[in-house]
Amino acid sequence: MYKVAFEKSAEKEFLKLDTKAKELVATKILELQNGIFTNDKALKGKHKGKFRKRAGNYRIIYLKENGLLVITIIRVALRKEVY
């Protein structure tokens, strides 16, 4: 079981989502909390070390903290805006 923490900007982005999108993203965040990382992709280039989880047309960009069971959510945005 992981602890999930939001960066302030990611929390604001999440709270601005419409209800349906918010529910979808919340279920994906619960998957992260439970350690389900299926189909998650490691990012490359300047985002190396971060991962992304797909939630419909949205992407959740997160960082797994080594040694600690903490996942920091960095961004929640539409896929065309997230990178």
C-alpha positions as CSV (number, residue, x, y, z in Angstrom):
1,M,0.0,0.0,0.0
2,Y,1.4,3.4,-1.1
3,K,0.8,6.8,0.3
4,V,-0.4,9.2,-2.4
5,A,0.6,12.9,-2.1
6,F,-0.4,15.7,-4.6
7,E,1.7,18.7,-5.5
8,K,-0.4,21.8,-5.1
9,S,-0.6,22.5,-8.8
10,A,-1.7,18.9,-9.5
11,E,-4.3,19.1,-6.8
12,K,-5.7,22.3,-8.4
13,E,-5.8,20.6,-11.8
14,F,-7.6,17.6,-10.3
15,L,-10.2,19.8,-8.5
16,K,-11.0,21.7,-11.7
17,L,-12.0,18.5,-13.6
18,D,-15.6,17.8,-14.3
19,T,-17.3,15.2,-12.2
20,K,-17.1,12.3,-14.6
21,A,-13.4,12.9,-15.3
22,K,-12.7,13.4,-11.6
23,E,-14.3,10.0,-10.8
24,L,-12.2,8.2,-13.5
25,V,-8.9,9.9,-12.4
26,A,-9.8,9.1,-8.7
27,T,-10.2,5.4,-9.5
28,K,-6.8,5.4,-11.2
29,I,-5.2,7.1,-8.2
30,L,-6.7,4.4,-6.0
31,E,-5.0,1.8,-8.3
32,L,-1.7,3.6,-7.7
33,Q,-2.3,3.6,-3.9
34,N,-2.9,-0.1,-4.0
35,G,0.3,-0.7,-6.0
36,I,-1.4,-1.5,-9.4
37,F,1.0,-0.2,-12.0
38,T,-0.2,-2.1,-15.1
39,N,0.2,-0.4,-18.4
40,D,2.0,2.5,-16.7
41,K,4.9,3.9,-18.8
42,A,8.2,5.3,-17.8
43,L,8.8,8.7,-19.3
44,K,12.0,9.7,-21.2
45,G,14.1,12.8,-21.8
46,K,13.7,15.6,-19.3
47,H,10.9,13.7,-17.5
48,K,13.1,10.6,-16.9
49,G,12.3,8.9,-13.6
50,K,8.6,9.8,-13.7
51,F,5.8,7.6,-14.8
52,R,2.4,8.2,-16.5
53,K,-0.9,6.5,-15.9
54,R,-3.6,6.7,-18.5
55,A,-7.1,7.7,-17.4
56,G,-9.2,8.1,-20.5
57,N,-8.0,11.3,-22.3
58,Y,-6.2,12.4,-19.1
59,R,-2.8,11.4,-17.9
60,I,-1.5,11.2,-14.4
61,I,2.2,12.0,-14.1
62,Y,3.7,10.6,-10.9
63,L,6.9,9.9,-9.2
64,K,7.6,6.8,-7.1
65,E,9.8,7.6,-4.1
66,N,12.4,5.0,-3.5
67,G,12.6,3.4,-0.1
68,L,9.4,5.1,0.9
69,L,6.0,3.9,-0.3
70,V,5.0,7.4,-1.5
71,I,3.7,8.4,-4.9
72,T,3.7,12.1,-5.6
73,I,1.2,13.2,-8.3
74,I,2.8,15.9,-10.3
75,R,0.3,16.6,-13.0
76,V,-3.3,15.7,-14.0
77,A,-4.2,17.1,-17.4
78,L,-5.5,16.3,-20.9
79,R,-3.0,14.2,-22.8
80,K,-2.2,17.0,-25.3
81,E,-1.4,19.4,-22.5
82,V,0.4,17.2,-20.0
83,Y,3.9,17.0,-21.4
